[in-house]
């Protein structure tokens, strides 16, 4: 996650220095806590939160739980992880729905925090969960705010209640009250009210938001805050808490390059949980906030659970079983390959999903260089083929490949590379489906893979070398002589069972007369 990139790097570097320690001394702990404090302050985390956080980490790191640990460095990482979870709110908090619909959700926050777009994201997410949300255009001050919400609602497939044109005209309190009545009549079980924001905290904004709250009595008041706002996030949150009060927090723009201290400060300072997080510009870039998962991402420990949830929502289990059967029966075609890629695209950003893997922080350069448009190009090539060509790649002769390249806007080389990769991948997956171990290109046969011919052949079946390759001239001459006479080179010099050519044992190891004569001659010199 880009927002916490710098903080993750700093913390990872700090923990790396601990891995060489067999046991942590007080000075080691103090040095680690000092680096953590600097990393958090650089990330714009509130000073009060940093002080409390580092005090807890130091106290626990010097306690018995580390001294008794087999690996102190790992234990310290675990302590920091648990403390991050604590300041992020502890356990996940879900939306509270009304016993008698409709559930009223009011959005509040500064202008530019992304409330209107977030209203569409929340509505789409609720619709996927089986609800029937209604968006309410109660921001009547900002130019074209009503029109923007109508556009977002159309993209999300959710109706918008907008009786007033906005742009300074209309009463937002009356619109909000009328919207709740309309939802009751039209059987909408959730009402999402988009309120006006300002460039700064002011009395007029607070009074208007407070009046809307009193008029609609919302079940949830969500404070929408920009994660890139920095140190001012705490002051803004406190002002909204005093003026309007809110039940939960939504973080937006977590995909930005800012330092992200707001996320680590707001929940701890206000005592209100973070319920949702917006991680991109698309309406699907929205997810419930899990403190434990966010802490794992910050520490580069991965977020496998979210990755699995995204995959499950995009992939059809029944279709996956059919594909597995096709692999086993060698009937996997480019049509199946195309379907798999389209499902993968439906799961969301591949780059973001790869970033959820443990240790992804060490692959930043590779992730940055990853081009997701490559999948679009691959789809274009496959879709330029005829149904018969997709079913059987052996039909793809030179003229067909040229036609496909022109039809997809690619080159013949691109088509050739795609076909080669597909055939290689299908062959590997067939081997795996049948319980074998595939040979990965460039790595040679894998251990235990049952590969034949990988090692040097022994005995008479192997081809004998026609000459010695020894770098020692005397040894090379002796081995060439042995080859010429039909003997096995080196057989006499290193008997079986000897170590480094010594201690062959028995009479066979005794020196010859020529060797004894040469030894006596050397001793007389």
CORFEN-V129984 format. One record per residue. N is the residue number from 1. RES is the residue in one letter. PSI is psi in degrees with one decimal (none if undefined). OMEGA is omega as a letter, one per 40 degrees, with the letter a starting at -180 (none if undefined). BURIAL is b if it has 16 or more other C-alpha atoms within 10 Angstrom, else e. Layout:
BEGIN
N|RES|PSI|OMEGA|BURIAL, N|RES|PSI|OMEGA|BURIAL
END
This chain:
BEGIN
1|X|123.4|a|b, 2|X|-37.5|a|b, 3|X|-36.8|a|b, 4|X|14.0|a|b, 5|X|-49.7|a|b, 6|X|-41.5|i|b, 7|X|-42.1|i|b, 8|X|-43.5|i|b, 9|X|-43.9|a|b, 10|X|-44.4|a|b, 11|X|-39.3|i|b, 12|X|-40.2|i|b, 13|X|-38.1|i|e, 14|X|-45.2|a|b, 15|X|-26.8|a|b, 16|X|-35.1|a|e, 17|X|-17.9|a|e, 18|X|-18.6|a|b, 19|X|-20.6|i|e, 20|X|-4.1|a|e, 21|X|129.3|i|e, 22|X|-34.1|i|e, 23|X|140.0|a|b, 24|X|128.6|i|b, 25|X|172.8|i|e, 26|X|-36.7|i|e, 27|X|-35.9|i|e, 28|X|-45.5|a|b, 29|X|-44.8|a|b, 30|X|-41.1|i|b, 31|X|-40.4|i|e, 32|X|-45.1|a|b, 33|X|-36.5|i|b, 34|X|-42.9|i|e, 35|X|-37.9|i|b, 36|X|-41.4|i|b, 37|X|-45.0|i|b, 38|X|-41.2|a|e, 39|X|-41.9|a|b, 40|X|-41.2|i|b, 41|X|-38.3|i|b, 42|X|-25.5|i|e, 43|X|9.6|i|b, 44|X|25.7|i|b, 45|X|143.8|a|b, 46|X|139.9|a|b, 47|X|-41.6|a|e, 48|X|-40.2|i|e, 49|X|-40.3|i|b, 50|X|-44.6|a|b, 51|X|-46.4|a|e, 52|X|-42.0|a|e, 53|X|-51.7|a|b, 54|X|-31.8|i|b, 55|X|-42.5|i|e, 56|X|-43.0|a|e, 57|X|-44.4|a|b, 58|X|-43.9|a|b, 59|X|-43.8|a|e, 60|X|-34.7|a|b, 61|X|-28.7|i|b, 62|X|-1.5|a|b, 63|X|-179.1|a|e, 64|X|-26.1|a|e, 65|X|-26.1|i|e, 66|X|-40.8|a|b, 67|X|-30.8|a|e, 68|X|-1.8|a|e, 69|X|146.9|i|e, 70|X|-35.3|i|e, 71|X|96.2|a|b, 72|X|-37.3|a|b, 73|X|-44.5|i|b, 74|X|-35.2|a|e, 75|X|-38.2|i|b, 76|X|-41.0|i|b, 77|X|-41.5|i|b, 78|X|-40.1|i|e, 79|X|-46.7|i|b, 80|X|-39.6|i|b, 81|X|-46.3|a|b, 82|X|-36.3|i|b, 83|X|-35.0|i|b, 84|X|-42.4|i|b, 85|X|-40.0|a|b, 86|X|-46.9|a|b, 87|X|-17.0|i|b, 88|X|0.9|i|b, 89|X|-5.3|i|b, 90|X|-103.5|a|b, 91|X|157.2|i|e, 92|X|138.6|i|b, 93|X|124.7|a|b, 94|X|164.5|i|e, 95|X|141.5|i|e, 96|X|117.6|a|e, 97|X|147.7|a|e, 98|X|146.8|i|e, 99|X|-35.8|i|e, 100|X|109.2|a|e, 101|X|156.4|e|e, 102|X|151.3|i|b, 103|X|126.8|a|b, 104|X|123.7|i|b, 105|X|121.8|a|b, 106|X|133.1|i|b, 107|X|133.0|i|b, 108|X|154.5|i|b, 109|X|177.4|a|b, 110|X|157.6|i|b, 111|X|136.1|a|b, 112|X|-4.1|a|e, 113|X|-15.6|i|b, 114|X|30.6|a|b, 115|X|-46.5|a|b, 116|X|-46.7|i|b, 117|X|-39.1|i|b, 118|X|-33.5|i|b, 119|X|-41.8|i|b, 120|X|-40.2|i|b, 121|X|-45.3|i|b, 122|X|-41.7|i|b, 123|X|-42.7|i|b, 124|X|-40.7|i|b, 125|X|-42.8|i|b, 126|X|-38.2|i|e, 127|X|-39.1|i|b, 128|X|-29.7|a|e, 129|X|1.8|i|e, 130|X|9.3|i|e, 131|X|168.8|i|e, 132|X|79.6|a|b, 133|X|157.7|i|b, 134|X|125.8|i|b, 135|X|139.7|a|b, 136|X|123.1|a|b, 137|X|86.2|i|b, 138|X|6.0|i|b, 139|X|95.9|a|b, 140|X|4.9|a|b, 141|X|-49.5|a|b, 142|X|134.0|i|e, 143|X|130.1|i|e, 144|X|18.4|i|e, 145|X|-39.8|i|b, 146|X|-45.0|i|b, 147|X|-40.4|i|e, 148|X|-43.2|i|e, 149|X|-36.5|i|b, 150|X|-39.3|i|b, 151|X|-46.7|i|e, 152|X|-41.9|i|b, 153|X|-39.4|i|b, 154|X|-41.2|i|e, 155|X|-35.1|a|e, 156|X|-11.9|a|b, 157|X|33.5|a|e, 158|X|135.3|i|b, 159|X|151.4|a|b, 160|X|130.0|i|b, 161|X|108.8|a|b, 162|X|78.2|a|b, 163|X|-19.0|a|e, 164|X|147.3|a|b, 165|X|-21.4|a|e, 166|X|-150.5|a|b, 167|X|38.5|i|e, 168|X|-7.1|a|e, 169|X|139.0|i|e, 170|X|160.9|a|b, 171|X|111.0|a|e, 172|X|-31.6|a|b, 173|X|-43.3|i|b, 174|X|-40.1|i|e, 175|X|-43.1|a|b, 176|X|-44.3|i|b, 177|X|-43.8|a|b, 178|X|-32.9|a|e, 179|X|-39.8|i|b, 180|X|-41.5|i|b, 181|X|-41.3|i|e, 182|X|-39.5|i|e, 183|X|-38.1|i|b, 184|X|-40.6|a|e, 185|X|-39.8|a|e, 186|X|3.0|i|e, 187|X|40.7|i|e, 188|X|127.8|a|b, 189|X|-7.5|i|b, 190|X|134.2|i|b, 191|X|124.0|i|b, 192|X|114.0|a|b, 193|X|117.1|i|b, 194|X|109.7|a|b, 195|X|169.6|a|b, 196|X|150.1|i|b, 197|X|171.6|i|b, 198|X|167.1|i|b, 199|X|-14.8|i|e, 200|X|167.9|a|e, 201|X|124.2|i|b, 202|X|165.3|a|e, 203|X|-36.8|a|e, 204|X|-44.7|i|e, 205|X|-47.1|a|b, 206|X|-40.0|a|b, 207|X|-43.0|a|e, 208|X|-46.1|i|b, 209|X|-40.3|i|b, 210|X|-38.9|i|b, 211|X|-38.8|i|e, 212|X|-38.9|i|b, 213|X|-43.8|a|b, 214|X|-36.3|a|e, 215|X|-32.2|a|e, 216|X|-16.6|a|b, 217|X|62.8|a|e, 218|X|150.9|i|b, 219|X|-31.0|i|b, 220|X|134.2|i|b, 221|X|111.3|a|b, 222|X|123.2|i|b, 223|X|113.5|a|b, 224|X|120.6|a|b, 225|X|138.7|i|b, 226|X|122.2|a|b, 227|X|-13.2|a|b, 228|X|4.7|a|b, 229|X|-23.6|i|b, 230|X|-148.8|a|b, 231|X|-27.7|a|b, 232|X|-10.1|a|e, 233|X|-40.0|a|b, 234|X|-46.0|a|b, 235|X|-42.7|i|e, 236|X|-43.9|a|b, 237|X|-42.6|i|b, 238|X|-40.9|a|e, 239|X|-43.1|i|e, 240|X|-34.2|i|b, 241|X|-39.2|i|e, 242|X|-37.9|a|e, 243|X|-39.7|a|b, 244|X|-36.3|a|b, 245|X|145.3|i|b, 246|X|157.9|a|b, 247|X|-18.0|a|b, 248|X|168.5|a|b, 249|X|143.7|i|b, 250|X|125.8|i|b, 251|X|130.2|i|b, 252|X|163.3|i|b, 253|X|38.5|i|b, 254|X|-5.5|i|b, 255|X|0.4|a|b, 256|X|176.9|a|b, 257|X|8.3|i|e, 258|X|176.7|a|b, 259|X|-13.7|i|b, 260|X|17.1|a|b, 261|X|-22.1|a|b, 262|X|-41.0|a|b, 263|X|-33.4|a|b, 264|X|-7.7|a|b, 265|X|-42.9|a|b, 266|X|-50.1|a|b, 267|X|-39.8|a|b, 268|X|-40.6|a|b, 269|X|-42.1|a|b, 270|X|-20.4|a|b, 271|X|9.9|i|e, 272|X|137.3|a|b, 273|X|151.4|i|b, 274|X|122.7|a|b, 275|X|-39.1|a|b, 276|X|160.9|i|b, 277|X|135.3|i|b, 278|X|123.1|a|b, 279|X|15.9|i|b, 280|X|-176.3|a|e, 281|X|-25.2|a|e, 282|X|156.2|a|e, 283|X|-17.9|i|b, 284|X|-6.9|i|b, 285|X|67.9|a|b, 286|X|134.3|a|b, 287|X|151.8|i|e, 288|X|146.7|a|b, 289|X|124.1|i|b, 290|X|110.3|a|b, 291|X|-40.4|a|b, 292|X|-38.3|i|b, 293|X|-38.6|i|b, 294|X|-40.1|i|b, 295|X|-40.2|i|b, 296|X|-38.2|i|b, 297|X|-42.4|a|b, 298|X|-38.1|a|b, 299|X|9.1|i|b, 300|X|34.1|i|b, 301|X|1.0|i|b, 302|X|168.9|i|b, 303|X|71.6|a|b, 304|X|-35.5|a|b, 305|X|-45.5|i|e, 306|X|-38.8|i|b, 307|X|-43.2|i|b, 308|X|-42.4|i|e, 309|X|-41.9|i|e, 310|X|-41.1|a|b, 311|X|-42.1|a|b, 312|X|-35.6|a|e, 313|X|-22.3|a|e, 314|X|-30.8|a|b, 315|X|139.5|i|b, 316|X|119.4|a|e, 317|X|-40.5|a|e, 318|X|-40.4|i|e, 319|X|-37.8|i|e, 320|X|-38.1|i|e, 321|X|-40.1|i|e, 322|X|-41.5|i|e, 323|X|-40.2|i|b, 324|X|-40.1|i|e, 325|X|-37.6|i|e, 326|X|-36.9|i|b, 327|X|-45.8|a|b, 328|X|-32.5|a|b, 329|X|9.0|i|e, 330|X|36.6|i|e, 331|X|18.0|i|e, 332|X|125.5|a|b, 333|X|175.3|i|b, 334|X|-25.9|i|b, 335|X|-43.9|i|e, 336|X|-40.1|i|b, 337|X|-42.0|i|b, 338|X|-43.0|i|b, 339|X|-39.8|i|e, 340|X|-41.4|i|b, 341|X|-38.4|i|e, 342|X|-35.6|i|b, 343|X|-38.2|i|e, 344|X|-41.1|i|b, 345|X|-35.0|a|e, 346|X|-19.1|a|e, 347|X|-11.9|i|b, 348|X|-165.0|a|b, 349|X|121.9|i|e, 350|X|-37.1|i|e, 351|X|-40.9|i|e, 352|X|-38.9|i|e, 353|X|-40.5|i|b, 354|X|-32.5|i|b, 355|X|-15.3|i|b, 356|X|-6.4|a|b, 357|X|146.0|i|b, 358|X|136.5|i|b, 359|X|10.4|a|b, 360|X|-22.4|i|b, 361|X|-27.4|i|b, 362|X|-3.5|a|e, 363|X|27.8|a|e, 364|X|-43.1|a|e, 365|X|-42.5|i|e, 366|X|-39.9|i|e, 367|X|-37.8|i|b, 368|X|-35.5|a|e, 369|X|-9.1|a|e, 370|X|125.5|a|e, 371|X|108.9|a|e, 372|X|-16.2|i|e, 373|X|-12.9|i|e, 374|X|-33.3|i|e, 375|X|-39.2|i|e, 376|X|-40.8|i|e, 377|X|-40.1|i|e, 378|X|-42.3|i|b, 379|X|-40.8|a|b, 380|X|-39.9|i|b, 381|X|-47.9|a|b, 382|X|-40.4|a|b, 383|X|-13.8|i|b, 384|X|-3.3|i|b, 385|X|157.0|i|b, 386|X|160.4|i|e, 387|X|-38.2|a|e, 388|X|-39.3|a|e, 389|X|-34.6|i|b, 390|X|-33.1|a|b, 391|X|-30.2|a|b, 392|X|102.9|a|e, 393|X|-14.0|i|b, 394|X|-16.3|i|e, 395|X|-14.3|a|e, 396|X|85.9|i|b, 397|X|-174.2|a|e, 398|X|-45.0|a|e, 399|X|-36.9|i|e, 400|X|-41.3|a|e, 401|X|-36.7|i|b, 402|X|-41.8|i|b, 403|X|-42.3|i|e, 404|X|-40.8|i|b, 405|X|-43.6|i|b, 406|X|-39.4|a|e, 407|X|-28.1|a|e, 408|X|-4.0|a|b, 409|X|20.1|i|e, 410|X|-173.1|i|b, 411|X|164.7|i|b, 412|X|-34.7|i|b, 413|X|-42.1|i|e, 414|X|-41.4|i|e, 415|X|-44.9|i|b, 416|X|-42.8|a|b, 417|X|-40.1|i|e, 418|X|-46.6|a|e, 419|X|-42.0|a|b, 420|X|-43.1|a|e, 421|X|-39.5|i|e, 422|X|-47.4|a|b, 423|X|-37.7|i|e, 424|X|-43.6|a|e, 425|X|-41.0|i|e, 426|X|-38.8|i|b, 427|X|-42.8|i|b, 428|X|-45.0|a|b, 429|X|-32.0|i|b, 430|X|-41.5|i|b, 431|X|-43.3|i|b, 432|X|-42.6|a|e, 433|X|-28.8|a|b, 434|X|10.0|i|e, 435|X|9.2|a|e, 436|X|177.8|i|e, 437|X|116.5|a|b, 438|X|153.3|i|b, 439|X|113.4|a|e, 440|X|129.1|a|e, 441|X|133.3|i|e, 442|X|-6.5|a|e, 443|X|-9.8|a|e, 444|X|-178.9|a|e, 445|X|138.3|i|b, 446|X|150.2|i|e, 447|X|135.0|i|e, 448|X|6.6|a|e, 449|X|-4.1|i|e, 450|X|27.3|a|e, 451|X|139.4|a|e, 452|X|148.8|i|e, 453|X|1.5|a|e, 454|X|-33.1|a|e, 455|X|176.2|a|e, 456|X|131.2|a|e, 457|X|145.0|a|e, 458|X|159.7|i|e, 459|X|-169.2|a|e, 460|X|-16.7|a|e, 461|X|-28.1|a|e, 462|X|154.4|a|e, 463|X|125.9|a|e, 464|X|146.9|i|e, 465|X|138.3|a|e, 466|X|-15.1|i|e, 467|X|159.5|a|e, 468|X|147.6|i|b, 469|X|16.6|a|e, 470|X|144.3|i|e, 471|X|-12.0|i|e, 472|X|118.7|a|e, 473|X|-42.3|a|e, 474|X|-43.5|a|e, 475|X|-37.0|i|e, 476|X|-40.8|i|b, 477|X|-42.1|a|e, 478|X|-41.1|a|e, 479|X|-36.7|i|b, 480|X|-36.8|i|b, 481|X|-39.7|i|e, 482|X|-39.9|i|b, 483|X|-40.8|a|b, 484|X|-33.9|a|e, 485|X|-5.5|i|e, 486|X|1.5|i|e, 487|X|164.8|i|e, 488|X|120.8|a|e, 489|X|136.4|i|b, 490|X|-0.8|a|e, 491|X|-36.5|a|e, 492|X|-25.8|a|e, 493|X|-24.8|a|e, 494|X|83.5|a|b, 495|X|157.9|i|b, 496|X|135.9|i|e, 497|X|-8.0|a|e, 498|X|154.3|i|e, 499|X|120.8|a|e, 500|X|30.4|i|e, 501|X|6.3|a|e, 502|X|158.5|i|e, 503|X|41.6|i|e, 504|X|-31.4|i|b, 505|X|150.3|i|e, 506|X|179.9|a|e, 507|X|-25.9|a|e, 508|X|-21.9|a|e, 509|X|-2.5|a|e, 510|X|144.0|i|e, 511|X|150.3|i|e, 512|X|171.1|i|e, 513|X|-39.1|i|e, 514|X|-39.8|a|e, 515|X|-38.2|i|e, 516|X|-38.7|i|e, 517|X|-40.9|i|e, 518|X|-35.4|i|e, 519|X|-42.3|i|e, 520|X|-39.7|i|e, 521|X|-39.4|a|e, 522|X|-38.2|a|e, 523|X|-26.6|a|e, 524|X|-19.0|a|e, 525|X|none|none|e
END
